[in-house]
Amino acid sequence: MDAITTRHAVTVTFDRDASPKFTFDPAGESHISTAFGVVTYLLTPKPLTVRFPSNPVQWIDNETNRRPIDQPKGTEITRAPGRAAVRIDTAQAPDKLVFYLLVETEDGNFFGSDPTIVTMLPPGGGSGGR
């Protein structure tokens, strides 16, 4: 990916005793207005008491039905300690991607966020900002 890539970094805070358990900064949708996009999720605070599991994303069909689906075409997930990234090729991916971001606690429990949405805009259409 090069200069035609829209990039977003989102800080994720998880607190199993809070409601909601997840907070995102910045909150809201990530808009991709270029041929490629990357949304990177960074876990805080440090030291981490949670981690992204081997598959940190559960794709769902939409915000209403919330049924699990296979990973959409044009998407790739990568992860490293404290970091998960969703890479998107807008030519192949659906216009709207909806998924749960998952974390695993030290005691082996899994938690998922409310749906995290990456909205795809046609290249050149829209602002590229969050």
Secondary structure per residue as TSV (DSSP state, phi and psi in degrees):
chain	resnum	aa	ss	phi	psi
A	1	M	-	360.0	148.3
A	2	D	-	-135.2	-146.5
A	3	A	T	-63.4	-16.7
A	4	I	T	-92.0	26.4
A	5	T	E	-108.4	126.4
A	6	T	E	-84.5	130.2
A	7	R	E	-122.8	137.3
A	8	H	E	-132.3	142.2
A	9	A	E	-118.4	128.9
A	10	V	E	-124.0	123.7
A	11	T	E	-84.0	129.9
A	12	V	E	-113.6	123.7
A	13	T	E	-113.8	129.7
A	14	F	E	-117.4	132.0
A	15	D	-	-139.6	107.6
A	16	R	T	-64.9	-18.9
A	17	D	T	-93.7	-4.9
A	18	A	S	-95.5	168.2
A	19	S	S	-137.6	110.9
A	20	P	S	-76.8	160.0
A	21	K	S	-73.2	-26.9
A	22	F	E	-112.3	139.2
A	23	T	E	-128.4	145.8
A	24	F	E	-122.2	136.2
A	25	D	E	-133.9	113.1
A	26	P	S	-74.6	154.5
A	27	A	-	-85.3	161.0
A	28	G	S	101.2	-171.9
A	29	E	-	-76.3	150.2
A	30	S	E	-102.8	122.3
A	31	H	E	-100.8	129.9
A	32	I	E	-110.5	119.3
A	33	S	-	-121.0	18.4
A	34	T	S	-126.8	177.7
A	35	A	S	-61.8	-31.9
A	36	F	E	-131.3	154.8
A	37	G	E	-145.5	152.2
A	38	V	E	-137.1	125.1
A	39	V	E	-114.9	116.3
A	40	T	E	-105.4	128.8
A	41	Y	E	-104.5	125.2
A	42	L	E	-116.0	120.3
A	43	L	E	-77.3	139.0
A	44	T	E	-138.3	168.1
A	45	P	S	-80.2	176.2
A	46	K	S	-111.6	140.9
A	47	P	S	-71.5	146.9
A	48	L	-	-74.9	136.9
A	49	T	S	-106.1	-0.4
A	50	V	E	-134.2	164.0
A	51	R	E	-144.0	161.7
A	52	F	-	-78.5	129.7
A	53	P	-	-70.8	179.0
A	54	S	S	-57.9	-31.6
A	55	N	S	-122.3	94.7
A	56	P	-	-80.5	3.0
A	57	V	E	-128.2	131.3
A	58	Q	E	-112.2	107.8
A	59	W	E	-72.3	141.1
A	60	I	E	-129.4	157.7
A	61	D	S	-70.3	-37.3
A	62	N	-	-169.7	173.7
A	63	E	T	-68.8	-22.4
A	64	T	T	-85.1	-53.7
A	65	N	T	-79.2	-38.0
A	66	R	-	54.5	40.3
A	67	R	-	-90.9	137.9
A	68	P	B	-61.8	141.9
A	69	I	-	-134.3	167.1
A	70	D	-	-69.1	161.0
A	71	Q	-	-60.2	127.6
A	72	P	-	-65.7	151.1
A	73	K	T	-58.3	149.9
A	74	G	T	79.5	10.9
A	75	T	E	-123.7	149.8
A	76	E	E	-143.6	137.2
A	77	I	E	-111.6	131.1
A	78	T	E	-126.8	155.3
A	79	R	E	-147.0	155.6
A	80	A	E	-146.4	168.9
A	81	P	T	-52.8	121.6
A	82	G	T	74.9	8.9
A	83	R	E	-145.4	136.0
A	84	A	E	-136.5	139.0
A	85	A	E	-127.5	139.0
A	86	V	E	-108.2	115.9
A	87	R	E	-102.1	135.9
A	88	I	E	-130.0	131.4
A	89	D	E	-104.4	105.4
A	90	T	T	-65.0	-20.2
A	91	A	T	-71.5	-24.6
A	92	Q	T	-109.5	-30.0
A	93	A	S	-78.4	155.0
A	94	P	-	-62.2	163.7
A	95	D	S	-64.6	-30.0
A	96	K	E	-136.4	130.5
A	97	L	E	-113.6	129.7
A	98	V	E	-125.4	131.7
A	99	F	E	-156.4	161.8
A	100	Y	E	-96.4	135.4
A	101	L	E	-91.4	126.2
A	102	L	E	-107.5	144.4
A	103	V	E	-130.6	157.2
A	104	E	E	-120.7	131.4
A	105	T	E	-85.5	167.3
A	106	E	T	-59.0	-27.9
A	107	D	T	-90.3	10.9
A	108	G	S	87.0	9.9
A	109	N	-	-88.5	147.9
A	110	F	E	-111.1	142.1
A	111	F	E	-134.3	144.9
A	112	G	E	-121.2	146.1
A	113	S	-	-75.7	171.5
A	114	D	S	-62.5	161.9
A	115	P	-	-54.2	134.2
A	116	T	E	-100.3	131.6
A	117	I	E	-118.1	130.7
A	118	V	E	-114.4	112.8
A	119	T	E	-91.8	130.0
A	120	M	E	-97.6	128.3
A	121	L	-	-113.2	149.2
A	122	P	-	-59.5	144.4
A	123	P	T	-50.4	129.6
A	124	G	T	83.4	-5.8
A	125	G	S	-105.2	107.4
A	126	G	S	108.9	-177.9
A	127	S	-	-93.4	-9.5
A	128	G	-	68.8	-10.0
A	129	G	-	-88.9	174.6
A	130	R	-	-88.7	360.0
